[in-house]
Amino acid sequence: MHEGKANSSQLIIFDDGTLYHIDLKKSDNIPPNILLVGASDRVDLISTHFDKITFQHRNKARPEFYTVTGTYKGVPVAAMSLGIGVGPVDIAVNELHALFEYDHISDSWTKQTPKINIIRVGTCGTSLPDINAGTFAISNYAIGLDNLGAYYPTARNPQSMEKTIECELLKTKVGAVNPCSYCSKASPLVIDALLRSAVSRGAIFSGITTASPGFFGPEGRQIGRIKTAFGPDEFRNIIQSFEVQGQKIINHEMETSILFRLGYEHLGYNVGAICLVVDNLATNEVISSDEACDCMNSCIKIALDALKILS
């Protein structure tokens, strides 16, 4: 534990400026170009692509929060792991917001929005039979099947694409199970940077991502004697038939919805996501471990080159 007391129950920050969960402070000089991942070992994998490593730190009390900084093709970059699910993303984005915009000494926030680039690099599944394991999914929009977005509402045009997607989802059984399901948007700049850096690096799909509050039932998996709100066939049929203005649900994971809601819609940061498709719920295909490692390295390079473009 850090010396001294936390200054506030609203934002738990210690006397030296260290934030409670991510365990970082301003003097750690975290660059504004960040790759967010779930698993901490992926941080080390990302850092193998750096020109050099300049900083490494893991929160001993919460080891899922692990950060490495360095440079990539001369650009200062960071890789940070959070753990799985929307909850850790909620924590990380709020505390990164404070890391970049709050001065704990003067107890004041900056008046200008800094240029922050954040890309999630993860793994995902798909329900579309024509998307093979080993391909990459870039998120244009994220449907939150959790209810976390309800705590961070945004003012939006009723005719916006996000609102249309949200309303169409709520007409389905998947949406009806959780009426607090919501849709958030990725930064168009990040989508463009990812698509540009992905050229000639394998099959790429872009569209809508569902972010689930769990791996099994919310993604249409039904295991043993555990009953779920909808079965695998019903889930896949809904997902495969869902389309709004040409946008289809291309993949399923557990983080992007609140990342886009907070990072892009609330804070105005450049935020996006690219995921490696590791399994297909329609064809029952699962990627091999060796192939997954090679493909993840390609996914990381796409994201790092996108950060270079954005910077």
C-alpha angles and dihedrals in degrees: 000000000000120000117259130029131288111262100219143013089221095060112014104216128154129228092266091052097257114152115229104237108024088040094216135127136193094262089062085074097219106192120235092243109084138173112203120204137171103222117061094217088063088064089062090047091052092048091058086071093054122105086226140344117242103173139015127183137160124189102240093204094046106026093180086077102077126155133190123179132191141120132291116198086341095308118120108241140169136205118205131182122207109172127248129317143023093289096069090044090054089053096044098047093047091050094043087053088056093043092057101032110027127080107202093192096057092028090229139126125226116258095217127064109242121223104257123172117199126175124180114219111194150132127263147170130235137211096200111101093213094060109085127208109261095044127109130248122204115197118228092169134006126215111208109214086183122078098235093105090063088071091055106045121183130206109240141163110267086227094055119122091242092054091047092051090047093051093047092050092052088060089064128075090246090059094040091058087066114024088187091068110130142184127229133183134236121226109270089219091059093046090052093046092050093048091048094049092045095062110126093003100106138286113333129194126185129191141087123349125201115217111203131200089223141021101234121034097024091053095048097261116139116193127194116304096345111116119217135197091249132013127237095262093048092048093049093047091053093046095045093050095044113107132150119188091332095315115124131187100257103172149009127224138137112248120041101083097068092034090060094040094053103026101043108016097041105026102028094230120149100259132170145137142229122187136188111234105232101170142020117217092196099052098026090234117155124187119241120246094246093049091046091056093051093044093048090054088054090048090052092050091052090052094045092049088049089054088051090052092048093047 
